[in-house]
Amino acid sequence: MTSTDAPVADTRHAEPTEENIRDLVYAFYDRVRAHATLGPVFEEALAGRWDDHLPKMCRFWGSLVLGSKTYRGNVQQVHQPLPGIEPTHFSHWLYLFLDTVESRYQPAAAVQFMEPALRIAQSLQLSRFGWDYTIPPEQQALLERISPRRRPADSDHDHKVPARPAGEPFPTKIVGRSADVDDGSGAA
């Protein structure tokens, strides 16, 4: 084995810590601020308040990933008043976030950030754009990359996994109601 054949050490973090979450948040928002689509939206919303926002985001992700419970706030409420937000903003945000996470964390640790980010994004999108909202194709591709693919129930695999309904990015419905819930209208 020559020196060029030696395996390259994975320098990504194996576990999230408060310190590397801080580094992740600051690196991510540096990318957001430089992004042609996201930068202007965030700059308008946070002009002069970045020094307050970034520590809050560190607490938010620490609470989600480490269970530190230091974040207090309502994610839905904070994001509702932002004017001009379109579906493409969510897709760009998710791509940048997931790319930043993947570059800094080994896969098992990265999933601890990715799964909540995808759930939160979907929840925000549904509340903002309505229950009939269709996830944009570029975001669906990210969801497919992160969430487990479901095999048809009639496949020949050892594990029988129920098929995922078309358009449903997660194994179970996270927000909203299923089609068989009585809505009180009397309609069948």
SERO-121181 format. One line per 8 residues: number of its first residue (from 0); their letters; for each residue y, z, x of C-alpha. Coordinates in steps of 0.5 Angstrom, whole numbers, plus 500, padded with zeros to 3 digits. Example, Ala and Ser with C-alpha at 12.3 -4.5 7.8 and 13.67 -1.06 7.14 Angstrom:
// SERO-121181
0 = as = 491,516,525 | 498,514,527
This chain:
// SERO-121181
0 = mtstdapv = 500,500,500 | 507,498,503 | 513,502,502 | 515,496,497 | 509,498,493 | 511,505,492 | 512,507,485 | 519,509,483
8 = adtrhaep = 521,516,481 | 524,516,474 | 530,520,475 | 531,521,467 | 531,528,464 | 525,530,462 | 528,535,457 | 535,536,454
16 = teenirdl = 539,542,457 | 546,544,455 | 549,541,461 | 545,534,461 | 547,534,453 | 554,534,455 | 553,529,461 | 550,524,455
24 = vyafydrv = 556,526,450 | 561,524,455 | 558,518,458 | 557,515,451 | 564,516,449 | 566,513,455 | 562,507,453 | 565,508,445
32 = rahatlgp = 572,508,448 | 571,502,452 | 567,498,446 | 571,492,443 | 569,494,436 | 568,501,436 | 574,503,441 | 580,502,436
40 = vfeealag = 577,505,431 | 575,512,435 | 582,511,438 | 585,511,431 | 581,517,429 | 582,521,435 | 588,519,438 | 590,525,442
48 = rwddhlpk = 584,529,440 | 579,527,445 | 579,534,448 | 577,537,442 | 572,532,439 | 568,531,445 | 566,539,446 | 565,539,438
56 = mcrfwgsl = 560,533,439 | 556,537,445 | 555,543,440 | 553,538,435 | 548,535,439 | 546,541,442 | 545,544,435 | 540,538,433
64 = vlgsktyr = 536,538,439 | 536,545,442 | 537,548,436 | 543,552,439 | 546,553,432 | 553,553,435 | 556,547,431 | 559,548,424
72 = gnvqqvhq = 561,542,420 | 559,537,415 | 558,530,418 | 558,527,411 | 565,529,410 | 568,528,417 | 566,521,416 | 568,519,409
80 = plpgiept = 576,518,410 | 575,513,416 | 578,507,413 | 575,500,416 | 568,502,417 | 563,496,416 | 556,496,417 | 557,493,424
88 = hfshwlyl = 560,499,426 | 554,503,425 | 550,498,429 | 554,498,435 | 554,505,435 | 547,506,434 | 546,501,440 | 550,504,445
96 = fldtvesr = 548,511,443 | 540,509,444 | 542,505,450 | 545,511,453 | 540,516,451 | 534,511,454 | 538,511,460 | 538,518,461
104 = yqpaaavq = 532,521,458 | 525,520,459 | 521,517,452 | 519,524,450 | 526,527,451 | 530,521,448 | 526,521,441 | 529,528,440
112 = fmepalri = 536,524,440 | 534,518,437 | 530,520,431 | 536,525,428 | 541,519,430 | 537,514,426 | 537,519,420 | 544,521,420
120 = aqslqlsr = 546,514,421 | 542,512,415 | 545,517,411 | 552,516,412 | 551,508,411 | 548,510,404 | 553,515,402 | 559,510,404
128 = fgwdytip = 556,503,402 | 552,505,396 | 544,506,394 | 543,499,394 | 546,498,401 | 541,494,406 | 541,495,413 | 543,490,417
136 = peqqalle = 538,486,421 | 541,488,428 | 540,496,426 | 533,494,423 | 531,492,429 | 533,498,433 | 530,502,427 | 523,498,428
144 = risprrrp = 524,500,436 | 524,507,435 | 520,509,428 | 513,508,428 | 510,501,425 | 506,502,419 | 500,498,418 | 498,495,412
152 = adsdhdhk = 493,500,408 | 487,495,408 | 488,494,415 | 481,495,420 | 484,500,424 | 481,507,424 | 487,511,422 | 489,509,415
160 = vparpage = 496,509,414 | 500,507,408 | 504,501,408 | 511,502,409 | 515,499,403 | 520,493,405 | 526,495,407 | 524,502,408
168 = pfptkivg = 525,504,415 | 522,511,415 | 515,513,413 | 518,517,408 | 524,516,404 | 529,521,407 | 535,520,402 | 536,517,395
176 = rsadvddg = 530,518,390 | 524,514,389 | 523,509,384 | 518,513,380 | 523,519,379 | 526,519,371 | 533,518,372 | 534,521,365
184 = sgaa = 536,515,362 | 530,514,358 | 528,507,361 | 521,506,363
